[in-house]
Amino acid sequence: MKDSENKKQVPLRLSPKLFSDLAEWAEDDFRSLNGQIEYLLTECVKKRKKKKEKEE
């Protein structure tokens, strides 16, 4: 099964300003808006896990 077939869909509401900023950033990084949001969330989760490991 492909990774994309296992992905969950999540409705997301963004302010127009945040949407615009993320869309511009995604374009700069040659990603889709969805891909950019997924990338940013993944990076944040990685950082959080590393921080928790250091605290333990």
mmCIF entry with sequence, helices, sheets and N, C-alpha, C, O atoms, coordinates in Angstrom:
data_MODEL
# 
_entry.id   MODEL 
# 
_entity.id                         1 
_entity.type                       polymer 
_entity.pdbx_number_of_molecules   1 
# 
_entity_poly.entity_id                      1 
_entity_poly.type                           'polypeptide(L)' 
_entity_poly.nstd_linkage                   no 
_entity_poly.nstd_monomer                   no 
_entity_poly.pdbx_seq_one_letter_code       MKDSENKKQVPLRLSPKLFSDLAEWAEDDFRSLNGQIEYLLTECVKKRKKKKEKEE 
_entity_poly.pdbx_seq_one_letter_code_can   MKDSENKKQVPLRLSPKLFSDLAEWAEDDFRSLNGQIEYLLTECVKKRKKKKEKEE 
_entity_poly.pdbx_strand_id                 A 
# 
loop_
_entity_poly_seq.entity_id 
_entity_poly_seq.num 
_entity_poly_seq.mon_id 
_entity_poly_seq.hetero 
1 1  MET n 
1 2  LYS n 
1 3  ASP n 
1 4  SER n 
1 5  GLU n 
1 6  ASN n 
1 7  LYS n 
1 8  LYS n 
1 9  GLN n 
1 10 VAL n 
1 11 PRO n 
1 12 LEU n 
1 13 ARG n 
1 14 LEU n 
1 15 SER n 
1 16 PRO n 
1 17 LYS n 
1 18 LEU n 
1 19 PHE n 
1 20 SER n 
1 21 ASP n 
1 22 LEU n 
1 23 ALA n 
1 24 GLU n 
1 25 TRP n 
1 26 ALA n 
1 27 GLU n 
1 28 ASP n 
1 29 ASP n 
1 30 PHE n 
1 31 ARG n 
1 32 SER n 
1 33 LEU n 
1 34 ASN n 
1 35 GLY n 
1 36 GLN n 
1 37 ILE n 
1 38 GLU n 
1 39 TYR n 
1 40 LEU n 
1 41 LEU n 
1 42 THR n 
1 43 GLU n 
1 44 CYS n 
1 45 VAL n 
1 46 LYS n 
1 47 LYS n 
1 48 ARG n 
1 49 LYS n 
1 50 LYS n 
1 51 LYS n 
1 52 LYS n 
1 53 GLU n 
1 54 LYS n 
1 55 GLU n 
1 56 GLU n 
# 
_struct_asym.id          A 
_struct_asym.entity_id   1 
# 
loop_
_struct_conf.conf_type_id 
_struct_conf.id 
_struct_conf.pdbx_PDB_helix_id 
_struct_conf.beg_label_comp_id 
_struct_conf.beg_label_asym_id 
_struct_conf.beg_label_seq_id 
_struct_conf.pdbx_beg_PDB_ins_code 
_struct_conf.end_label_comp_id 
_struct_conf.end_label_asym_id 
_struct_conf.end_label_seq_id 
_struct_conf.pdbx_end_PDB_ins_code 
_struct_conf.beg_auth_comp_id 
_struct_conf.beg_auth_asym_id 
_struct_conf.beg_auth_seq_id 
_struct_conf.end_auth_comp_id 
_struct_conf.end_auth_asym_id 
_struct_conf.end_auth_seq_id 
_struct_conf.pdbx_PDB_helix_class 
_struct_conf.details 
_struct_conf.pdbx_PDB_helix_length 
HELX_P HELX_P1 AA1 ASP A 3  ? ASN A 6  ? ASP A 3  ASN A 6  1 ? 4  
HELX_P HELX_P2 AA2 PRO A 16 ? ASP A 28 ? PRO A 16 ASP A 28 1 ? 13 
HELX_P HELX_P3 AA3 LEU A 33 ? GLU A 55 ? LEU A 33 GLU A 55 1 ? 23 
# 
_struct_conf_type.id          HELX_P 
_struct_conf_type.criteria    ? 
_struct_conf_type.reference   ? 
# 
loop_
_atom_site.group_PDB 
_atom_site.id 
_atom_site.type_symbol 
_atom_site.label_atom_id 
_atom_site.label_alt_id 
_atom_site.label_comp_id 
_atom_site.label_asym_id 
_atom_site.label_entity_id 
_atom_site.label_seq_id 
_atom_site.pdbx_PDB_ins_code 
_atom_site.Cartn_x 
_atom_site.Cartn_y 
_atom_site.Cartn_z 
_atom_site.occupancy 
_atom_site.B_iso_or_equiv 
_atom_site.pdbx_formal_charge 
_atom_site.auth_seq_id 
_atom_site.auth_comp_id 
_atom_site.auth_asym_id 
_atom_site.auth_atom_id 
_atom_site.pdbx_PDB_model_num 
ATOM 1   N N  . MET A 1 1  ? 0.842  -1.183 0.000  1.00 0.00 ? 1  MET A N  1 
ATOM 2   C CA . MET A 1 1  ? 0.000  0.000  0.000  1.00 0.00 ? 1  MET A CA 1 
ATOM 3   C C  . MET A 1 1  ? 0.890  1.251  0.000  1.00 0.00 ? 1  MET A C  1 
ATOM 4   O O  . MET A 1 1  ? 1.873  1.319  0.738  1.00 0.00 ? 1  MET A O  1 
ATOM 5   N N  . LYS A 1 2  ? 0.548  2.206  -0.807 1.00 0.00 ? 2  LYS A N  1 
ATOM 6   C CA . LYS A 1 2  ? 1.317  3.444  -0.883 1.00 0.00 ? 2  LYS A CA 1 
ATOM 7   C C  . LYS A 1 2  ? 1.135  4.268  0.384  1.00 0.00 ? 2  LYS A C  1 
ATOM 8   O O  . LYS A 1 2  ? 0.098  4.205  1.045  1.00 0.00 ? 2  LYS A O  1 
ATOM 9   N N  . ASP A 1 3  ? 2.181  5.052  0.712  1.00 0.00 ? 3  ASP A N  1 
ATOM 10  C CA . ASP A 1 3  ? 2.128  5.930  1.882  1.00 0.00 ? 3  ASP A CA 1 
ATOM 11  C C  . ASP A 1 3  ? 0.956  6.898  1.784  1.00 0.00 ? 3  ASP A C  1 
ATOM 12  O O  . ASP A 1 3  ? 0.287  7.162  2.783  1.00 0.00 ? 3  ASP A O  1 
ATOM 13  N N  . SER A 1 4  ? 0.700  7.431  0.588  1.00 0.00 ? 4  SER A N  1 
ATOM 14  C CA . SER A 1 4  ? -0.379 8.405  0.419  1.00 0.00 ? 4  SER A CA 1 
ATOM 15  C C  . SER A 1 4  ? -1.755 7.787  0.656  1.00 0.00 ? 4  SER A C  1 
ATOM 16  O O  . SER A 1 4  ? -2.703 8.496  0.995  1.00 0.00 ? 4  SER A O  1 
ATOM 17  N N  . GLU A 1 5  ? -1.870 6.476  0.481  1.00 0.00 ? 5  GLU A N  1 
ATOM 18  C CA . GLU A 1 5  ? -3.148 5.804  0.719  1.00 0.00 ? 5  GLU A CA 1 
ATOM 19  C C  . GLU A 1 5  ? -3.424 5.656  2.216  1.00 0.00 ? 5  GLU A C  1 
ATOM 20  O O  . GLU A 1 5  ? -4.574 5.480  2.618  1.00 0.00 ? 5  GLU A O  1 
ATOM 21  N N  . ASN A 1 6  ? -2.387 5.727  3.034  1.00 0.00 ? 6  ASN A N  1 
ATOM 22  C CA . ASN A 1 6  ? -2.528 5.580  4.479  1.00 0.00 ? 6  ASN A CA 1 
ATOM 23  C C  . ASN A 1 6  ? -2.688 6.913  5.194  1.00 0.00 ? 6  ASN A C  1 
ATOM 24  O O  . ASN A 1 6  ? -2.937 6.924  6.400  1.00 0.00 ? 6  ASN A O  1 
ATOM 25  N N  . LYS A 1 7  ? -2.557 8.017  4.506  1.00 0.00 ? 7  LYS A N  1 
ATOM 26  C CA . LYS A 1 7  ? -2.601 9.327  5.141  1.00 0.00 ? 7  LYS A CA 1 
ATOM 27  C C  . LYS A 1 7  ? -4.014 9.699  5.544  1.00 0.00 ? 7  LYS A C  1 
ATOM 28  O O  . LYS A 1 7  ? -4.987 9.396  4.852  1.00 0.00 ? 7  LYS A O  1 
ATOM 29  N N  . LYS A 1 8  ? -4.095 10.366 6.683  1.00 0.00 ? 8  LYS A N  1 
ATOM 30  C CA . LYS A 1 8  ? -5.378 10.836 7.200  1.00 0.00 ? 8  LYS A CA 1 
ATOM 31  C C  . LYS A 1 8  ? -5.654 12.240 6.677  1.00 0.00 ? 8  LYS A C  1 
ATOM 32  O O  . LYS A 1 8  ? -4.738 13.046 6.515  1.00 0.00 ? 8  LYS A O  1 
ATOM 33  N N  . GLN A 1 9  ? -6.903 12.515 6.421  1.00 0.00 ? 9  GLN A N  1 
ATOM 34  C CA . GLN A 1 9  ? -7.310 13.853 6.008  1.00 0.00 ? 9  GLN A CA 1 
ATOM 35  C C  . GLN A 1 9  ? -7.774 14.622 7.228  1.00 0.00 ? 9  GLN A C  1 
ATOM 36  O O  . GLN A 1 9  ? -8.501 14.097 8.071  1.00 0.00 ? 9  GLN A O  1 
ATOM 37  N N  . VAL A 1 10 ? -7.344 15.875 7.312  1.00 0.00 ? 10 VAL A N  1 
ATOM 38  C CA . VAL A 1 10 ? -7.687 16.716 8.452  1.00 0.00 ? 10 VAL A CA 1 
ATOM 39  C C  . VAL A 1 10 ? -8.169 18.058 7.930  1.00 0.00 ? 10 VAL A C  1 
ATOM 40  O O  . VAL A 1 10 ? -7.436 18.747 7.221  1.00 0.00 ? 10 VAL A O  1 
ATOM 41  N N  . PRO A 1 11 ? -9.395 18.438 8.273  1.00 0.00 ? 11 PRO A N  1 
ATOM 42  C CA . PRO A 1 11 ? -9.842 19.776 7.871  1.00 0.00 ? 11 PRO A CA 1 
ATOM 43  C C  . PRO A 1 11 ? -9.036 20.825 8.640  1.00 0.00 ? 11 PRO A C  1 
ATOM 44  O O  . PRO A 1 11 ? -8.773 20.657 9.831  1.00 0.00 ? 11 PRO A O  1 
ATOM 45  N N  . LEU A 1 12 ? -8.658 21.870 7.982  1.00 0.00 ? 12 LEU A N  1 
ATOM 46  C CA . LEU A 1 12 ? -7.802 22.883 8.602  1.00 0.00 ? 12 LEU A CA 1 
ATOM 47  C C  . LEU A 1 12 ? -8.296 24.268 8.226  1.00 0.00 ? 12 LEU A C  1 
ATOM 48  O O  . LEU A 1 12 ? -8.504 24.566 7.050  1.00 0.00 ? 12 LEU A O  1 
ATOM 49  N N  . ARG A 1 13 ? -8.481 25.105 9.227  1.00 0.00 ? 13 ARG A N  1 
ATOM 50  C CA . ARG A 1 13 ? -8.897 26.488 8.977  1.00 0.00 ? 13 ARG A CA 1 
ATOM 51  C C  . ARG A 1 13 ? -7.713 27.391 9.265  1.00 0.00 ? 13 ARG A C  1 
ATOM 52  O O  . ARG A 1 13 ? -7.105 27.315 10.333 1.00 0.00 ? 13 ARG A O  1 
ATOM 53  N N  . LEU A 1 14 ? -7.393 28.240 8.312  1.00 0.00 ? 14 LEU A N  1 
ATOM 54  C CA . LEU A 1 14 ? -6.279 29.175 8.446  1.00 0.00 ? 14 LEU A CA 1 
ATOM 55  C C  . LEU A 1 14 ? -6.771 30.578 8.176  1.00 0.00 ? 14 LEU A C  1 
ATOM 56  O O  . LEU A 1 14 ? -7.691 30.788 7.385  1.00 0.00 ? 14 LEU A O  1 
ATOM 57  N N  . SER A 1 15 ? -6.150 31.537 8.840  1.00 0.00 ? 15 SER A N  1 
ATOM 58  C CA . SER A 1 15 ? -6.458 32.927 8.513  1.00 0.00 ? 15 SER A CA 1 
ATOM 59  C C  . SER A 1 15 ? -5.942 33.195 7.097  1.00 0.00 ? 15 SER A C  1 
ATOM 60  O O  . SER A 1 15 ? -5.013 32.528 6.643  1.00 0.00 ? 15 SER A O  1 
ATOM 61  N N  . PRO A 1 16 ? -6.532 34.160 6.404  1.00 0.00 ? 16 PRO A N  1 
ATOM 62  C CA . PRO A 1 16 ? -6.060 34.485 5.051  1.00 0.00 ? 16 PRO A CA 1 
ATOM 63  C C  . PRO A 1 16 ? -4.572 34.855 5.029  1.00 0.00 ? 16 PRO A C  1 
ATOM 64  O O  . PRO A 1 16 ? -3.861 34.502 4.088  1.00 0.00 ? 16 PRO A O  1 
ATOM 65  N N  . LYS A 1 17 ? -4.100 35.563 6.059  1.00 0.00 ? 17 LYS A N  1 
ATOM 66  C CA . LYS A 1 17 ? -2.693 35.977 6.116  1.00 0.00 ? 17 LYS A CA 1 
ATOM 67  C C  . LYS A 1 17 ? -1.782 34.761 6.263  1.00 0.00 ? 17 LYS A C  1 
ATOM 68  O O  . LYS A 1 17 ? -0.785 34.645 5.551  1.00 0.00 ? 17 LYS A O  1 
ATOM 69  N N  . LEU A 1 18 ? -2.119 33.851 7.186  1.00 0.00 ? 18 LEU A N  1 
ATOM 70  C CA . LEU A 1 18 ? -1.306 32.651 7.381  1.00 0.00 ? 18 LEU A CA 1 
ATOM 71  C C  . LEU A 1 18 ? -1.319 31.793 6.121  1.00 0.00 ? 18 LEU A C  1 
ATOM 72  O O  . LEU A 1 18 ? -0.283 31.271 5.710  1.00 0.00 ? 18 LEU A O  1 
ATOM 73  N N  . PHE A 1 19 ? -2.485 31.648 5.513  1.00 0.00 ? 19 PHE A N  1 
ATOM 74  C CA . PHE A 1 19 ? -2.588 30.884 4.268  1.00 0.00 ? 19 PHE A CA 1 
ATOM 75  C C  . PHE A 1 19 ? -1.655 31.466 3.205  1.00 0.00 ? 19 PHE A C  1 
ATOM 76  O O  . PHE A 1 19 ? -0.914 30.737 2.546  1.00 0.00 ? 19 PHE A O  1 
ATOM 77  N N  . SER A 1 20 ? -1.704 32.771 3.055  1.00 0.00 ? 20 SER A N  1 
ATOM 78  C CA . SER A 1 20 ? -0.875 33.449 2.060  1.00 0.00 ? 20 SER A CA 1 
ATOM 79  C C  . SER A 1 20 ? 0.616  33.262 2.357  1.00 0.00 ? 20 SER A C  1 
ATOM 80  O O  . SER A 1 20 ? 1.403  32.967 1.458  1.00 0.00 ? 20 SER A O  1 
ATOM 81  N N  . ASP A 1 21 ? 0.989  33.433 3.616  1.00 0.00 ? 21 ASP A N  1 
ATOM 82  C CA . ASP A 1 21 ? 2.395  33.267 3.999  1.00 0.00 ? 21 ASP A CA 1 
ATOM 83  C C  . ASP A 1 21 ? 2.882  31.843 3.756  1.00 0.00 ? 21 ASP A C  1 
ATOM 84  O O  . ASP A 1 21 ? 3.983  31.641 3.245  1.00 0.00 ? 21 ASP A O  1 
ATOM 85  N N  . LEU A 1 22 ? 2.065  30.857 4.122  1.00 0.00 ? 22 LEU A N  1 
ATOM 86  C CA . LEU A 1 22 ? 2.444  29.462 3.905  1.00 0.00 ? 22 LEU A CA 1 
ATOM 87  C C  . LEU A 1 22 ? 2.522  29.122 2.420  1.00 0.00 ? 22 LEU A C  1 
ATOM 88  O O  . LEU A 1 22 ? 3.421  28.399 1.992  1.00 0.00 ? 22 LEU A O  1 
ATOM 89  N N  . ALA A 1 23 ? 1.589  29.639 1.644  1.00 0.00 ? 23 ALA A N  1 
ATOM 90  C CA . ALA A 1 23 ? 1.589  29.381 0.199  1.00 0.00 ? 23 ALA A CA 1 
ATOM 91  C C  . ALA A 1 23 ? 2.842  29.965 -0.451 1.00 0.00 ? 23 ALA A C  1 
ATOM 92  O O  . ALA A 1 23 ? 3.446  29.341 -1.323 1.00 0.00 ? 23 ALA A O  1 
ATOM 93  N N  . GLU A 1 24 ? 3.224  31.161 -0.021 1.00 0.00 ? 24 GLU A N  1 
ATOM 94  C CA . GLU A 1 24 ? 4.439  31.791 -0.561 1.00 0.00 ? 24 GLU A CA 1 
ATOM 95  C C  . GLU A 1 24 ? 5.684  30.988 -0.177 1.00 0.00 ? 24 GLU A C  1 
ATOM 96  O O  . GLU A 1 24 ? 6.573  30.769 -1.000 1.00 0.00 ? 24 GLU A O  1 
ATOM 97  N N  . TRP A 1 25 ? 5.735  30.559 1.066  1.00 0.00 ? 25 TRP A N  1 
ATOM 98  C CA . TRP A 1 25 ? 6.862  29.765 1.553  1.00 0.00 ? 25 TRP A CA 1 
ATOM 99  C C  . TRP A 1 25 ? 6.938  28.440 0.791  1.00 0.00 ? 25 TRP A C  1 
ATOM 100 O O  . TRP A 1 25 ? 8.023  28.012 0.394  1.00 0.00 ? 25 TRP A O  1 
ATOM 101 N N  . ALA A 1 26 ? 5.794  27.795 0.589  1.00 0.00 ? 26 ALA A N  1 
ATOM 102 C CA . ALA A 1 26 ? 5.750  26.536 -0.148 1.00 0.00 ? 26 ALA A CA 1 
ATOM 103 C C  . ALA A 1 26 ? 6.285  26.730 -1.571 1.00 0.00 ? 26 ALA A C  1 
ATOM 104 O O  . ALA A 1 26 ? 7.054  25.910 -2.073 1.00 0.00 ? 26 ALA A O  1 
ATOM 105 N N  . GLU A 1 27 ? 5.876  27.802 -2.196 1.00 0.00 ? 27 GLU A N  1 
ATOM 106 C CA . GLU A 1 27 ? 6.348  28.085 -3.552 1.00 0.00 ? 27 GLU A CA 1 
ATOM 107 C C  . GLU A 1 27 ? 7.864  28.279 -3.564 1.00 0.00 ? 27 GLU A C  1 
ATOM 108 O O  . GLU A 1 27 ? 8.546  27.787 -4.464 1.00 0.00 ? 27 GLU A O  1 
ATOM 109 N N  . ASP A 1 28 ? 8.389  28.988 -2.575 1.00 0.00 ? 28 ASP A N  1 
ATOM 110 C CA . ASP A 1 28 ? 9.835  29.202 -2.475 1.00 0.00 ? 28 ASP A CA 1 
ATOM 111 C C  . ASP A 1 28 ? 10.594 27.890 -2.319 1.00 0.00 ? 28 ASP A C  1 
ATOM 112 O O  . ASP A 1 28 ? 11.708 27.738 -2.821 1.00 0.00 ? 28 ASP A O  1 
ATOM 113 N N  . ASP A 1 29 ? 9.971  26.937 -1.610 1.00 0.00 ? 29 ASP A N  1 
ATOM 114 C CA . ASP A 1 29 ? 10.601 25.634 -1.359 1.00 0.00 ? 29 ASP A CA 1 
ATOM 115 C C  . ASP A 1 29 ? 10.201 24.571 -2.387 1.00 0.00 ? 29 ASP A C  1 
ATOM 116 O O  . ASP A 1 29 ? 10.544 23.399 -2.228 1.00 0.00 ? 29 ASP A O  1 
ATOM 117 N N  . PHE A 1 30 ? 9.482  24.970 -3.434 1.00 0.00 ? 30 PHE A N  1 
ATOM 118 C CA . PHE A 1 30 ? 9.045  24.063 -4.506 1.00 0.00 ? 30 PHE A CA 1 
ATOM 119 C C  . PHE A 1 30 ? 8.209  22.909 -3.954 1.00 0.00 ? 30 PHE A C  1 
ATOM 120 O O  . PHE A 1 30 ? 8.376  21.757 -4.353 1.00 0.00 ? 30 PHE A O  1 
ATOM 121 N N  . ARG A 1 31 ? 7.304  23.241 -3.027 1.00 0.00 ? 31 ARG A N  1 
ATOM 122 C CA . ARG A 1 31 ? 6.383  22.254 -2.467 1.00 0.00 ? 31 ARG A CA 1 
ATOM 123 C C  . ARG A 1 31 ? 4.956  22.733 -2.688 1.00 0.00 ? 31 ARG A C  1 
ATOM 124 O O  . ARG A 1 31 ? 4.709  23.917 -2.919 1.00 0.00 ? 31 ARG A O  1 
ATOM 125 N N  . SER A 1 32 ? 4.021  21.789 -2.613 1.00 0.00 ? 32 SER A N  1 
ATOM 126 C CA . SER A 1 32 ? 2.609  22.170 -2.573 1.00 0.00 ? 32 SER A CA 1 
ATOM 127 C C  . SER A 1 32 ? 2.337  22.748 -1.192 1.00 0.00 ? 32 SER A C  1 
ATOM 128 O O  . SER A 1 32 ? 3.124  22.543 -0.268 1.00 0.00 ? 32 SER A O  1 
ATOM 129 N N  . LEU A 1 33 ? 1.251  23.453 -1.045 1.00 0.00 ? 33 LEU A N  1 
ATOM 130 C CA . LEU A 1 33 ? 0.884  23.983 0.265  1.00 0.00 ? 33 LEU A CA 1 
ATOM 131 C C  . LEU A 1 33 ? 0.701  22.841 1.254  1.00 0.00 ? 33 LEU A C  1 
ATOM 132 O O  . LEU A 1 33 ? 1.182  22.921 2.384  1.00 0.00 ? 33 LEU A O  1 
ATOM 133 N N  . ASN A 1 34 ? 0.019  21.790 0.850  1.00 0.00 ? 34 ASN A N  1 
ATOM 134 C CA . ASN A 1 34 ? -0.183 20.631 1.709  1.00 0.00 ? 34 ASN A CA 1 
ATOM 135 C C  . ASN A 1 34 ? 1.160  20.014 2.097  1.00 0.00 ? 34 ASN A C  1 
ATOM 136 O O  . ASN A 1 34 ? 1.376  19.672 3.260  1.00 0.00 ? 34 ASN A O  1 
ATOM 137 N N  . GLY A 1 35 ? 2.051  19.875 1.136  1.00 0.00 ? 35 GLY A N  1 
ATOM 138 C CA . GLY A 1 35 ? 3.375  19.326 1.402  1.00 0.00 ? 35 GLY A CA 1 
ATOM 139 C C  . GLY A 1 35 ? 4.171  20.185 2.367  1.00 0.00 ? 35 GLY A C  1 
ATOM 140 O O  . GLY A 1 35 ? 4.891  19.666 3.220  1.00 0.00 ? 35 GLY A O  1 
ATOM 141 N N  . GLN A 1 36 ? 4.043  21.498 2.235  1.00 0.00 ? 36 GLN A N  1 
ATOM 142 C CA . GLN A 1 36 ? 4.751  22.419 3.123  1.00 0.00 ? 36 GLN A CA 1 
ATOM 143 C C  . GLN A 1 36 ? 4.230  22.294 4.557  1.00 0.00 ? 36 GLN A C  1 
ATOM 144 O O  . GLN A 1 36 ? 5.015  22.250 5.504  1.00 0.00 ? 36 GLN A O  1 
ATOM 145 N N  . ILE A 1 37 ? 2.918  22.238 4.709  1.00 0.00 ? 37 ILE A N  1 
ATOM 146 C CA . ILE A 1 37 ? 2.333  22.104 6.046  1.00 0.00 ? 37 ILE A CA 1 
ATOM 147 C C  . ILE A 1 37 ? 2.770  20.782 6.670  1.00 0.00 ? 37 ILE A C  1 
ATOM 148 O O  . ILE A 1 37 ? 3.130  20.744 7.846  1.00 0.00 ? 37 ILE A O  1 
ATOM 149 N N  . GLU A 1 38 ? 2.742  19.705 5.899  1.00 0.00 ? 38 GLU A N  1 
ATOM 150 C CA . GLU A 1 38 ? 3.164  18.402 6.409  1.00 0.00 ? 38 GLU A CA 1 
ATOM 151 C C  . GLU A 1 38 ? 4.641  18.432 6.794  1.00 0.00 ? 38 GLU A C  1 
ATOM 152 O O  . GLU A 1 38 ? 5.019  17.893 7.834  1.00 0.00 ? 38 GLU A O  1 
ATOM 153 N N  . TYR A 1 39 ? 5.471  19.049 5.975  1.00 0.00 ? 39 TYR A N  1 
ATOM 154 C CA . TYR A 1 39 ? 6.898  19.163 6.269  1.00 0.00 ? 39 TYR A CA 1 
ATOM 155 C C  . TYR A 1 39 ? 7.122  19.930 7.579  1.00 0.00 ? 39 TYR A C  1 
ATOM 156 O O  . TYR A 1 39 ? 7.886  19.484 8.435  1.00 0.00 ? 39 TYR A O  1 
ATOM 157 N N  . LEU A 1 40 ? 6.460  21.074 7.734  1.00 0.00 ? 40 LEU A N  1 
ATOM 158 C CA . LEU A 1 40 ? 6.632  21.892 8.928  1.00 0.00 ? 40 LEU A CA 1 
ATOM 159 C C  . LEU A 1 40 ? 6.164  21.160 10.184 1.00 0.00 ? 40 LEU A C  1 
ATOM 160 O O  . LEU A 1 40 ? 6.834  21.208 11.216 1.00 0.00 ? 40 LEU A O  1 
ATOM 161 N N  . LEU A 1 41 ? 5.031  20.492 10.102 1.00 0.00 ? 41 LEU A N  1 
ATOM 162 C CA . LEU A 1 41 ? 4.541  19.733 11.252 1.00 0.00 ? 41 LEU A CA 1 
ATOM 163 C C  . LEU A 1 41 ? 5.492  18.592 11.610 1.00 0.00 ? 41 LEU A C  1 
ATOM 164 O O  . LEU A 1 41 ? 5.744  18.340 12.789 1.00 0.00 ? 41 LEU A O  1 
ATOM 165 N N  . THR A 1 42 ? 6.019  17.905 10.605 1.00 0.00 ? 42 THR A N  1 
ATOM 166 C CA . THR A 1 42 ? 6.972  16.818 10.841 1.00 0.00 ? 42 THR A CA 1 
ATOM 167 C C  . THR A 1 42 ? 8.218  17.329 11.545 1.00 0.00 ? 42 THR A C  1 
ATOM 168 O O  . THR A 1 42 ? 8.706  16.699 12.484 1.00 0.00 ? 42 THR A O  1 
ATOM 169 N N  . GLU A 1 43 ? 8.737  18.471 11.093 1.00 0.00 ? 43 GLU A N  1 
ATOM 170 C CA . GLU A 1 43 ? 9.930  19.053 11.715 1.00 0.00 ? 43 GLU A CA 1 
ATOM 171 C C  . GLU A 1 43 ? 9.658  19.452 13.163 1.00 0.00 ? 43 GLU A C  1 
ATOM 172 O O  . GLU A 1 43 ? 10.503 19.239 14.032 1.00 0.00 ? 43 GLU A O  1 
ATOM 173 N N  . CYS A 1 44 ? 8.502  20.020 13.426 1.00 0.00 ? 44 CYS A N  1 
ATOM 174 C CA . CYS A 1 44 ? 8.143  20.417 14.788 1.00 0.00 ? 44 CYS A CA 1 
ATOM 175 C C  . CYS A 1 44 ? 8.037  19.205 15.708 1.00 0.00 ? 44 CYS A C  1 
ATOM 176 O O  . CYS A 1 44 ? 8.482  19.256 16.855 1.00 0.00 ? 44 CYS A O  1 
ATOM 177 N N  . VAL A 1 45 ? 7.460  18.131 15.220 1.00 0.00 ? 45 VAL A N  1 
ATOM 178 C CA . VAL A 1 45 ? 7.324  16.918 16.023 1.00 0.00 ? 45 VAL A CA 1 
ATOM 179 C C  . VAL A 1 45 ? 8.710  16.331 16.316 1.00 0.00 ? 45 VAL A C  1 
ATOM 180 O O  . VAL A 1 45 ? 8.967  15.896 17.438 1.00 0.00 ? 45 VAL A O  1 
ATOM 181 N N  . LYS A 1 46 ? 9.599  16.313 15.329 1.00 0.00 ? 46 LYS A N  1 
ATOM 182 C CA . LYS A 1 46 ? 10.966 15.819 15.541 1.00 0.00 ? 46 LYS A CA 1 
ATOM 183 C C  . LYS A 1 46 ? 11.672 16.631 16.623 1.00 0.00 ? 46 LYS A C  1 
ATOM 184 O O  . LYS A 1 46 ? 12.304 16.065 17.515 1.00 0.00 ? 46 LYS A O  1 
ATOM 185 N N  . LYS A 1 47 ? 11.567 17.954 16.545 1.00 0.00 ? 47 LYS A N  1 
ATOM 186 C CA . LYS A 1 47 ? 12.214 18.823 17.535 1.00 0.00 ? 47 LYS A CA 1 
ATOM 187 C C  . LYS A 1 47 ? 11.643 18.579 18.923 1.00 0.00 ? 47 LYS A C  1 
ATOM 188 O O  . LYS A 1 47 ? 12.381 18.552 19.908 1.00 0.00 ? 47 LYS A O  1 
ATOM 189 N N  . ARG A 1 48 ? 10.349 18.405 18.999 1.00 0.00 ? 48 ARG A N  1 
ATOM 190 C CA . ARG A 1 48 ? 9.706  18.158 20.300 1.00 0.00 ? 48 ARG A CA 1 
ATOM 191 C C  . ARG A 1 48 ? 10.187 16.850 20.897 1.00 0.00 ? 48 ARG A C  1 
ATOM 192 O O  . ARG A 1 48 ? 10.466 16.780 22.094 1.00 0.00 ? 48 ARG A O  1 
ATOM 193 N N  . LYS A 1 49 ? 10.289 15.811 20.074 1.00 0.00 ? 49 LYS A N  1 
ATOM 194 C CA . LYS A 1 49 ? 10.764 14.514 20.561 1.00 0.00 ? 49 LYS A CA 1 
ATOM 195 C C  . LYS A 1 49 ? 12.199 14.611 21.064 1.00 0.00 ? 49 LYS A C  1 
ATOM 196 O O  . LYS A 1 49 ? 12.532 14.045 22.105 1.00 0.00 ? 49 LYS A O  1 
ATOM 197 N N  . LYS A 1 50 ? 13.051 15.328 20.327 1.00 0.00 ? 50 LYS A N  1 
ATOM 198 C CA . LYS A 1 50 ? 14.444 15.502 20.744 1.00 0.00 ? 50 LYS A CA 1 
ATOM 199 C C  . LYS A 1 50 ? 14.516 16.246 22.067 1.00 0.00 ? 50 LYS A C  1 
ATOM 200 O O  . LYS A 1 50 ? 15.313 15.895 22.937 1.00 0.00 ? 50 LYS A O  1 
ATOM 201 N N  . LYS A 1 51 ? 13.693 17.266 22.222 1.00 0.00 ? 51 LYS A N  1 
ATOM 202 C CA . LYS A 1 51 ? 13.674 18.057 23.445 1.00 0.00 ? 51 LYS A CA 1 
ATOM 203 C C  . LYS A 1 51 ? 13.241 17.181 24.629 1.00 0.00 ? 51 LYS A C  1 
ATOM 204 O O  . LYS A 1 51 ? 13.835 17.255 25.704 1.00 0.00 ? 51 LYS A O  1 
ATOM 205 N N  . LYS A 1 52 ? 12.217 16.359 24.432 1.00 0.00 ? 52 LYS A N  1 
ATOM 206 C CA . LYS A 1 52 ? 11.741 15.475 25.496 1.00 0.00 ? 52 LYS A CA 1 
ATOM 207 C C  . LYS A 1 52 ? 12.817 14.464 25.894 1.00 0.00 ? 52 LYS A C  1 
ATOM 208 O O  . LYS A 1 52 ? 12.973 14.156 27.076 1.00 0.00 ? 52 LYS A O  1 
ATOM 209 N N  . GLU A 1 53 ? 13.561 13.947 24.906 1.00 0.00 ? 53 GLU A N  1 
ATOM 210 C CA . GLU A 1 53 ? 14.613 12.975 25.184 1.00 0.00 ? 53 GLU A CA 1 
ATOM 211 C C  . GLU A 1 53 ? 15.718 13.610 26.022 1.00 0.00 ? 53 GLU A C  1 
ATOM 212 O O  . GLU A 1 53 ? 16.266 12.965 26.916 1.00 0.00 ? 53 GLU A O  1 
ATOM 213 N N  . LYS A 1 54 ? 16.049 14.871 25.738 1.00 0.00 ? 54 LYS A N  1 
ATOM 214 C CA . LYS A 1 54 ? 17.090 15.561 26.500 1.00 0.00 ? 54 LYS A CA 1 
ATOM 215 C C  . LYS A 1 54 ? 16.652 15.818 27.928 1.00 0.00 ? 54 LYS A C  1 
ATOM 216 O O  . LYS A 1 54 ? 17.480 15.811 28.840 1.00 0.00 ? 54 LYS A O  1 
ATOM 217 N N  . GLU A 1 55 ? 15.367 16.043 28.138 1.00 0.00 ? 55 GLU A N  1 
ATOM 218 C CA . GLU A 1 55 ? 14.838 16.323 29.472 1.00 0.00 ? 55 GLU A CA 1 
ATOM 219 C C  . GLU A 1 55 ? 14.817 15.069 30.346 1.00 0.00 ? 55 GLU A C  1 
ATOM 220 O O  . GLU A 1 55 ? 14.837 15.167 31.573 1.00 0.00 ? 55 GLU A O  1 
ATOM 221 N N  . GLU A 1 56 ? 14.778 13.913 29.728 1.00 0.00 ? 56 GLU A N  1 
ATOM 222 C CA . GLU A 1 56 ? 14.678 12.649 30.497 1.00 0.00 ? 56 GLU A CA 1 
ATOM 223 C C  . GLU A 1 56 ? 16.026 12.162 30.949 1.00 0.00 ? 56 GLU A C  1 
ATOM 224 O O  . GLU A 1 56 ? 16.120 11.122 31.601 1.00 0.00 ? 56 GLU A O  1 
# 
